[in-house]
Amino acid sequence: MYGLPVKDSYTIVDITHLRSRVVSIVNDLDHKVILGEEQKKLGKYLEDKGVEVFYIPYPQASMEALSEYIALKLWEIVRDWENVDGIKVCVSQGSFEWACFEKRSNPSEE
């Protein structure tokens, strides 16, 4: 379907098939304050000050929640692609601060 390599090669897809989708997700988040659903009071305050806010569907914004949010958005796109049986997204806040989320077709493999 997408010229995928042999399974277990750890190359998921040709990046050209995924790039525009990743860019779309990043553009939604870029240059915005990212908050969780329980942070709407803070978000309203910031919006009243002219700050752009993006809410992720988690109680609080964190690197863990953000990595899960992005991974699940990408999973919606790639889950039916040939030879794709999982996705892992890592979010970094600095050299030593990061969180990852992995989604697999077979949850017992996570």
PyMOL commands that set and color helices and strands:
alter all, ss='L'
color gray80, all
select helices_A, chain A and resi 15-17+19-29+37-48+63-78+107-109
alter helices_A, ss='H'
color red, helices_A
select strands_A, chain A and resi 33-36+53-56+86-94+97-104
alter strands_A, ss='S'
color yellow, strands_A
deselect
rebuild
show_as cartoon
